[in-house]
Amino acid sequence: MTKIAIPIVFLLSIIIAVATFRFIPLGLELAYPDMMHQIINARSFFLAHIIASSIALALGAYQLFPNMRRRFLSLHRWTGRVYVLSVMIGGISGLIIALQQEAIIGSIGFALLAVIWLTTTIRAVLFARAKMIAKHRIWMITSFALTFAAVTLRLQLAFLFFGLDMPYSQIYPFLAWSCWVPNLLFAVWWVKKYPLPPS
């Protein structure tokens, strides 16, 4: 299953991460026309969030390949450090943006995502520093599941926004929860079904 799933997750992550940088040739307003509220009221935080989160998404996807982790341990550690830094920037800026939203349900959903994303990543770092590698991997799997919300959000957005022809403002409160809660539940199920050996 993982031999099929990991390349798919990696490919989707890279596509979304690269597509995020379309604002470079297009500009933020043209690249993200449905995010005008965030662009107008929190432009710097919005920019920091999309850049840092995209970097975290790409680097986190790379870390999924066990052979790469084992063969290039030094690279794994350095990309891990950049991943954590990117999550910190993306999570904090995302939390600030979420708290500025007018839709309460959507605001709470994205704020919780940011808080849990930061928390799981910090716990993963603490276990890595304590040389408790199995627990580090469990929390990093959970962290990346939340990072992958960037992908699930866009997949759901493509179906709801284009498939059902619903305005973004109408589906925003739903996406604020649906983009990450299933990911988190799947990660919890995964680490329980396939427990790692104790470090």
Phi, psi and omega in degrees: 000315182293330180294335177268316187291316185299312177299324179294313179299317179298313182296315179298320180296315181295318180300312181293320180298314180292318181298333180300328184278014175295345179291343181294310177278333187266332189092154184298316185298318181281326182286327183230068184295336180273359182249027185299325179299314179292320181295320182287316188268340182212053187302312182296317179293322178297316180296315179298321183293312184289326179289309183295319181294325178292320176296316178299320181297314181293315182289323178296322179294322177298323183291350181291335184279111184298324180296323179293321179296318183286319186282328184236068186298319180296317178295321177302316182293317182289319176294328176297319179296317179293322177301311181298315178300319179295320178295319180299314180292313181295322181289315181293315179294323177295322178295317179297317179296316182299321182288348178265357182283149181277329179284110187298314182298315178294320180298315179295319181300310181288328177295317177296320176303312181298315182295313181291324177300312178296316184295313181295323180291318178298317178297322178298319179295315181298319179290326177295318179294331179274004181064025176263078193293321180299315179291325175301316181294321179300313182286331177286326173299316179295319179299314182291329176302323177283325174299322181293353175302333177299327180280311182297327177299314183288327176294317178291322179296321179297322181283312185285317185285314182267318182292317181260358178055048179257139179294149183300321181299334182279326182264353182304312180298326178290314181296330181299339179248318186290340183283340184231332182299313176300323178299314181296316179298320178296318180297318179297316178297319184297311184289338176279322181286324181238071183295144179271152178294145180297143180275000000 
